[in-house]
Amino acid sequence: METQQVTTWVSSTMADSGKVHHLPAKGAYTCNITGTKRMRYATGKLDFFAVYLVPIDLWYIIPFELAARKSSLSLTPYNGEKFGQYMDAWHLLPGR
């Protein structure tokens, strides 16, 4: 398993830089989406998670309500994953 840098924006005013774990055999990237002290973000605090996978130059714009109960996301951009519709989904952000 490789560990690489990823940037996750969790709102227009908060940003966090964290680690993404790459599992090459599965083509998967796992990204932590918790706040300080590994606490999940409270409902109403965020609208979206924006995750940038640096190694493959790919953004995900994932609505908060889809990931609110998770502490991490498993992203598999080459395997028809459940978050596929949120790849480069900038149109979901207000004003876009």
HUTAUR-V403997 format. One record per residue. N is the residue number from 1. RES is the residue in one small letter. NEAR is the number of other ideal C-beta (glycine too) atoms within 8 Angstrom. Layout:
n->[N & N]
res->[RES & RES]
near->[NEAR & NEAR]
This chain:
n->[1 & 2 & 3 & 4 & 5 & 6 & 7 & 8 & 9 & 10 & 11 & 12 & 13 & 14 & 15 & 16 & 17 & 18 & 19 & 20 & 21 & 22 & 23 & 24 & 25 & 26 & 27 & 28 & 29 & 30 & 31 & 32 & 33 & 34 & 35 & 36 & 37 & 38 & 39 & 40 & 41 & 42 & 43 & 44 & 45 & 46 & 47 & 48 & 49 & 50 & 51 & 52 & 53 & 54 & 55 & 56 & 57 & 58 & 59 & 60 & 61 & 62 & 63 & 64 & 65 & 66 & 67 & 68 & 69 & 70 & 71 & 72 & 73 & 74 & 75 & 76 & 77 & 78 & 79 & 80 & 81 & 82 & 83 & 84 & 85 & 86 & 87 & 88 & 89 & 90 & 91 & 92 & 93 & 94 & 95 & 96]
res->[m & e & t & q & q & v & t & t & w & v & s & s & t & m & a & d & s & g & k & v & h & h & l & p & a & k & g & a & y & t & c & n & i & t & g & t & k & r & m & r & y & a & t & g & k & l & d & f & f & a & v & y & l & v & p & i & d & l & w & y & i & i & p & f & e & l & a & a & r & k & s & s & l & s & l & t & p & y & n & g & e & k & f & g & q & y & m & d & a & w & h & l & l & p & g & r]
near->[5 & 6 & 7 & 9 & 7 & 14 & 11 & 15 & 10 & 13 & 9 & 3 & 3 & 7 & 7 & 9 & 7 & 9 & 8 & 13 & 9 & 11 & 10 & 6 & 4 & 7 & 9 & 10 & 13 & 11 & 12 & 10 & 14 & 9 & 9 & 4 & 4 & 7 & 7 & 10 & 11 & 5 & 5 & 3 & 6 & 9 & 5 & 12 & 14 & 11 & 14 & 10 & 14 & 10 & 6 & 6 & 5 & 9 & 10 & 16 & 13 & 14 & 10 & 12 & 5 & 7 & 11 & 9 & 4 & 8 & 7 & 9 & 13 & 8 & 13 & 11 & 12 & 4 & 8 & 4 & 9 & 3 & 11 & 8 & 5 & 10 & 10 & 7 & 10 & 8 & 5 & 9 & 8 & 3 & 3 & 6]
